[in-house]
């Protein structure tokens, strides 16, 4: 068995894509996953599953969400060691960024080099970003709500789906994985 984190994209935002967390946990269990735990209402699920290809697992979960809740949403998966790496390599943590100003965009796949080259780091100042494989670290000193930087911009330029989590959520998910 391996420990995974599933990050559901764009659920429970106002009246859009409502998914109750107890029902989501039940769906994961019905699919045969174990030790299923959710964190906050934004679709963060820590669970254990037999080791398998991530694409197969993503497909299973996306189909499960569609069948159970009627929502066609993206699910992005990271395993426990991925989350540990992400949490320890935040380039903005060493710059003294406060946890409330740091975020991570989890991409469905590695950011293509040609897309990364097109991204302009000076366009969003004082906000900063750094692309690292299949994650984009964000430093938003004035907060996500005041930033002009958007996940949809990264998705469009890179051609890859993504979902963002604030740093407090990332560190809590890391703790949940470590306690699994």
C-alpha positions in Angstrom: 0.0 0.0 0.0 1.1 3.6 -0.7 -0.1 6.9 0.7 -1.5 9.4 -1.7 -3.0 12.9 -1.6 -5.8 13.6 -4.0 -6.4 17.3 -4.8 -9.8 18.0 -6.3 -9.9 21.1 -8.5 -12.6 23.8 -8.1 -15.0 22.2 -5.7 -17.1 23.9 -3.0 -16.5 27.4 -4.4 -19.7 29.2 -3.5 -22.5 27.2 -5.1 -20.3 25.5 -7.7 -19.4 21.8 -7.7 -20.7 21.0 -4.2 -19.2 17.8 -2.7 -19.8 17.0 1.0 -16.6 15.7 2.5 -18.3 12.7 4.3 -19.7 11.6 1.0 -16.3 12.0 -0.7 -14.7 9.8 1.9 -17.3 7.2 1.3 -16.7 7.3 -2.4 -13.0 6.7 -1.9 -13.7 3.8 0.4 -16.2 2.3 -2.0 -13.4 2.4 -4.6 -11.4 0.2 -2.3 -9.1 2.8 -0.7 -8.2 2.7 3.0 -7.5 5.2 5.8 -9.3 7.9 3.9 -9.2 11.4 5.5 -10.2 14.7 4.2 -8.9 18.1 5.2 -11.0 21.2 4.9 -13.9 21.6 2.4 -11.8 22.2 -0.7 -11.2 18.6 -1.8 -8.0 17.4 -0.1 -8.0 13.6 0.5 -5.3 11.6 2.1 -5.7 7.9 1.5 -3.9 4.5 1.1 -4.2 2.5 -2.1 -2.2 -0.3 -3.7 0.7 1.0 -5.7 -0.4 1.7 -9.2 0.2 4.1 -12.0 -0.9 7.7 -11.2 -2.8 8.1 -14.4 -4.9 5.0 -13.7 -5.6 6.3 -10.2 -6.5 9.7 -11.4 -8.9 8.2 -14.0 -10.5 6.0 -11.4 -11.1 9.0 -9.0 -12.3 11.4 -11.7 -14.8 8.7 -13.0 -15.9 8.1 -9.4 -16.6 11.8 -8.8 -18.5 12.1 -12.0 -20.6 8.9 -11.3 -21.2 9.8 -7.6 -21.6 13.6 -7.7 -22.3 14.4 -11.3 -19.3 16.8 -11.5 -16.7 16.6 -14.2 -13.6 17.9 -12.3 -9.9 17.3 -12.4 -8.1 15.3 -9.7 -4.4 15.8 -9.2 -2.5 13.2 -7.2 0.8 13.3 -5.3 2.3 10.5 -3.3 3.7 10.9 0.2 7.3 11.4 -0.9 6.2 13.9 -3.5 4.5 15.9 -0.7 7.6 15.7 1.5 9.8 17.0 -1.4 7.3 19.8 -2.2 7.2 20.9 1.4 10.9 21.0 1.9 11.8 22.7 -1.3 9.7 25.8 -1.2 12.1 28.5 -2.5 10.1 31.3 -0.8 10.3 29.8 2.7 14.0 30.7 2.9 13.2 34.3 1.8 11.2 34.7 4.9 7.8 34.5 3.2 5.0 34.2 5.7 2.9 31.0 5.5 -0.2 33.1 4.6 1.6 34.5 1.5 2.9 31.2 0.1 0.9 28.9 -2.1 1.6 25.9 -4.4 0.0 25.2 -7.7 -0.1 21.5 -8.3 0.0 20.7 -12.0 -1.4 17.5 -13.5 1.9 16.9 -15.2 5.4 18.4 -15.5 5.4 21.9 -16.8 6.7 21.9 -20.4 10.0 23.8 -20.8 8.6 25.7 -23.8 5.7 27.0 -21.7 7.9 27.9 -18.8 10.2 30.0 -21.0 7.1 32.1 -22.0 6.2 33.0 -18.4 7.3 36.5 -17.4 8.4 36.7 -13.8 8.3 40.5 -13.8 4.7 40.7 -15.0 3.2 40.1 -11.6 5.6 42.0 -9.2 5.5 42.2 -6.2 4.1 38.7 -6.6 6.6 36.0 -7.5 6.5 32.4 -8.8 8.9 29.6 -9.4 8.2 26.6 -11.6 9.7 23.4 -10.3 8.7 20.3 -12.3 5.0 19.7 -11.7 4.6 22.4 -9.1 4.6 26.2 -9.2 5.5 27.9 -5.9 3.8 31.3 -5.4 4.8 34.2 -3.1 1.9 36.6 -2.9 2.8 39.3 -0.3 -0.6 41.0 -0.5 -2.5 37.7 -0.5 -4.2 35.6 -3.2 -7.3 37.8 -3.2 -5.3 40.9 -4.3 -3.0 39.2 -6.7 -3.4 39.6 -10.4 -1.6 36.3 -10.9 -4.1 33.5 -11.7 -4.0 29.8 -11.9 -5.9 30.0 -15.2 -3.0 32.0 -16.7 -0.5 29.3 -15.8 -2.9 26.6 -17.2 -3.3 28.5 -20.4 0.4 29.2 -21.0 1.6 25.8 -19.9 -1.3 23.8 -21.3 -1.5 21.8 -18.1 -4.4 21.6 -15.5 -3.6 22.8 -12.0 -5.1 23.4 -8.6 -3.7 25.6 -5.9 -3.4 25.2 -2.1 -2.2 27.7 0.5 1.0 26.8 2.4 -0.9 26.0 5.6 -2.9 23.4 3.7 0.3 22.0 2.1 2.0 21.6 5.5 -1.2 20.1 7.1 -1.4 17.5 4.3 2.2 16.7 4.8 1.5 16.1 8.5 -1.5 13.9 7.6 0.7 11.8 5.2 3.4 11.4 7.8 0.9 10.2 10.4 -0.7 7.7 8.0 
